[in-house]
Amino acid sequence: MSKRLTAVAFVCAAIAATGCTSTVSGTPAPAMSGTPTSADAGDPFAGMVACRVLDQLNAGQGFNPGDNISRRNECTATKPGLGSDGLALDPVQGLAAFKQINPESIDIRVNGRKALQEQNPLGCTIAFEVSDHARVLAQMAMSQPERNAEACPLAHDLAERVEALLPRR
């Protein structure tokens, strides 16, 4: 498997493993496309598209354009020689769901917001709180395992830059 596919597979698996629930309250709606839909008062990410945000934050850093990796508001982008970064804007699950799936995660802060950090042999995920039932996942998957120590600082940097784009609480 190529380094790009390996990194994309890791980010997809990491996002999938970070706490999908089997039930979601609310009314069924079409999957989010590349164009934001009308604002939902309960969705702190209304109007934000993960790939647009990730492309904006990765501009000028050598990353390929982001790929929407699911029907959810998630995206991943690769950088040759480094790995992949990923972003998930989850309006349904908070930090408690992340901690339940990742009990070894450690408490940190992202620009003052409560956050959790989960490092594994393939990379790092930073989950930070937007509300009790909403979170952002910022991830970094290294293409070379010997560089894995760089994953959490890079994921944390991405998380801080995403957080700066969010409305103030």
Backbone torsions as a table, in degrees:
resi	resn	phi	psi	omega
1	MET	NA	139.3	-179.3
2	SER	-68.2	161.6	178.2
3	LYS	-60.9	-38.5	-179.9
4	ARG	-63.3	-49.1	-179.3
5	LEU	-64.5	-37.6	177.8
6	THR	-62.7	-46.0	-179.8
7	ALA	-66.0	-43.2	178.5
8	VAL	-63.9	-41.6	178.3
9	ALA	-61.2	-40.6	177.9
10	PHE	-61.8	-48.8	-177.7
11	VAL	-62.3	-42.2	177.3
12	CYS	-60.4	-46.4	-179.8
13	ALA	-65.9	-39.4	-179.6
14	ALA	-65.5	-43.3	178.4
15	ILE	-65.1	-43.4	179.9
16	ALA	-63.4	-34.6	-176.7
17	ALA	-83.5	-4.2	-174.7
18	THR	-95.1	30.4	166.3
19	GLY	109.9	50.5	171.8
20	CYS	-79.1	134.5	177.1
21	THR	-98.2	160.1	-178.4
22	SER	-85.1	-17.6	178.6
23	THR	-125.2	142.6	178.4
24	VAL	-131.1	126.9	178.8
25	SER	-78.1	157.3	177.6
26	GLY	115.3	-169.6	-177.8
27	THR	-103.6	138.4	178.1
28	PRO	-58.6	141.5	178.8
29	ALA	-141.1	158.1	178.3
30	PRO	-61.2	152.0	177.8
31	ALA	-62.1	148.2	-179.0
32	MET	-68.9	130.6	178.6
33	SER	-97.0	-167.6	177.9
34	GLY	-71.5	-9.0	179.8
35	THR	-112.4	128.1	179.8
36	PRO	-61.5	146.0	176.7
37	THR	-94.6	-177.2	-179.7
38	SER	-59.4	151.1	-176.5
39	ALA	-66.9	135.3	175.3
40	ASP	-106.3	122.2	-176.0
41	ALA	-56.9	-27.9	-179.3
42	GLY	-89.5	-3.7	-177.5
43	ASP	-106.2	106.5	-179.6
44	PRO	-66.7	-10.9	-179.1
45	PHE	-105.0	10.3	-178.8
46	ALA	-52.7	127.4	-179.6
47	GLY	88.9	-10.2	179.0
48	MET	-97.7	130.9	177.0
49	VAL	-112.9	121.6	-174.0
50	ALA	-52.1	-43.6	-178.4
51	CYS	-66.9	-36.2	177.0
52	ARG	-65.6	-43.7	179.6
53	VAL	-62.9	-48.1	-178.4
54	LEU	-62.2	-43.6	178.6
55	ASP	-61.6	-40.1	178.4
56	GLN	-62.0	-45.1	-177.4
57	LEU	-73.3	-26.8	-179.9
58	ASN	-89.9	-5.7	-175.9
59	ALA	-52.7	131.0	176.1
60	GLY	78.1	5.3	-177.7
61	GLN	-106.8	5.2	176.7
62	GLY	88.0	8.9	177.3
63	PHE	-81.8	146.1	171.0
64	ASN	-70.6	161.0	176.5
65	PRO	-58.2	148.1	-178.8
66	GLY	-67.4	149.8	175.9
67	ASP	-114.0	128.8	173.6
68	ASN	-70.7	120.2	-171.1
69	ILE	-100.4	1.8	177.7
70	SER	-164.3	-177.1	176.6
71	ARG	-77.4	-10.4	178.7
72	ARG	-87.4	174.7	-176.8
73	ASN	-83.9	72.0	-176.0
74	GLU	-133.2	151.8	-177.7
75	CYS	-152.6	152.5	173.7
76	THR	-138.4	148.1	178.1
77	ALA	-138.6	143.3	-179.0
78	THR	-108.2	152.8	174.1
79	LYS	-129.6	114.4	-179.6
80	PRO	-52.2	133.9	179.1
81	GLY	84.1	-9.8	-179.9
82	LEU	-116.3	-61.7	-177.2
83	GLY	150.1	-143.6	-178.0
84	SER	-132.2	141.5	169.3
85	ASP	-111.7	156.4	-176.8
86	GLY	-142.2	155.9	-178.8
87	LEU	-141.4	131.8	175.1
88	ALA	-130.0	126.7	177.5
89	LEU	-106.5	102.5	-172.0
90	ASP	-108.9	106.2	-178.5
91	PRO	-83.7	3.7	-173.2
92	VAL	-112.7	-37.6	-173.9
93	GLN	-109.3	136.5	178.5
94	GLY	-99.6	-164.9	-179.2
95	LEU	-67.9	-31.4	-178.9
96	ALA	-59.4	-41.3	179.0
97	ALA	-65.8	-38.7	178.1
98	PHE	-63.9	-44.8	-179.0
99	LYS	-63.9	-36.4	179.1
100	GLN	-63.2	-39.7	179.7
101	ILE	-80.9	-28.6	-177.1
102	ASN	-124.1	69.3	-174.4
103	PRO	-63.1	-19.8	179.9
104	GLU	-85.1	-4.2	-178.7
105	SER	-62.8	150.5	-177.0
106	ILE	-109.1	149.1	178.8
107	ASP	-74.7	131.6	174.9
108	ILE	-141.8	-174.8	175.5
109	ARG	-128.7	146.8	172.9
110	VAL	-125.2	106.7	-177.6
111	ASN	48.7	40.8	178.1
112	GLY	90.6	-12.2	179.8
113	ARG	-86.7	145.4	174.4
114	LYS	-60.6	138.7	-177.5
115	ALA	-150.7	164.3	175.4
116	LEU	-129.3	145.8	178.6
117	GLN	-122.3	130.6	178.5
118	GLU	-127.3	113.8	176.6
119	GLN	-105.9	143.1	175.9
120	ASN	-140.4	177.5	-175.8
121	PRO	-61.6	-16.8	-177.9
122	LEU	-103.7	-10.2	-178.4
123	GLY	163.2	-151.6	-173.7
124	CYS	-148.6	144.5	175.0
125	THR	-124.5	132.8	172.0
126	ILE	-112.3	121.4	175.6
127	ALA	-110.1	126.3	177.0
128	PHE	-127.1	150.8	-173.5
129	GLU	-78.4	134.4	171.6
130	VAL	-110.6	-37.5	171.5
131	SER	-156.1	-178.6	179.0
132	ASP	-58.4	-28.7	-176.1
133	HIS	-124.9	31.7	176.4
134	ALA	-150.6	143.2	-179.3
135	ARG	-151.3	163.9	172.4
136	VAL	-115.3	137.6	171.1
137	LEU	-112.0	123.2	174.9
138	ALA	-115.6	126.0	-172.2
139	GLN	-131.0	153.4	174.6
140	MET	-138.3	126.6	176.0
141	ALA	-118.3	120.7	-178.0
142	MET	-83.5	141.1	178.7
143	SER	-80.2	-17.1	179.0
144	GLN	-122.3	114.5	-176.3
145	PRO	-53.6	-31.8	-179.6
146	GLU	-67.5	-11.4	177.8
147	ARG	-101.7	10.3	-174.8
148	ASN	-59.7	-25.9	178.8
149	ALA	-62.8	-20.1	178.6
150	GLU	-81.2	-15.6	-171.2
151	ALA	-61.7	-48.9	-177.0
152	CYS	-67.8	-43.4	175.3
153	PRO	-59.4	-38.5	178.7
154	LEU	-69.1	-41.9	177.9
155	ALA	-64.4	-39.8	179.7
156	HIS	-66.0	-40.5	176.7
157	ASP	-60.6	-44.5	177.6
158	LEU	-61.7	-44.6	179.5
159	ALA	-59.1	-43.3	179.6
160	GLU	-63.2	-38.8	-179.2
161	ARG	-72.1	-35.5	175.5
162	VAL	-67.0	-46.0	-177.8
163	GLU	-57.1	-37.5	-179.2
164	ALA	-64.3	-19.8	179.0
165	LEU	-86.6	-13.9	-175.5
166	LEU	-82.1	153.5	175.5
167	PRO	-61.9	147.0	176.4
168	ARG	-67.0	145.4	179.5
169	ARG	-78.2	NA	NA
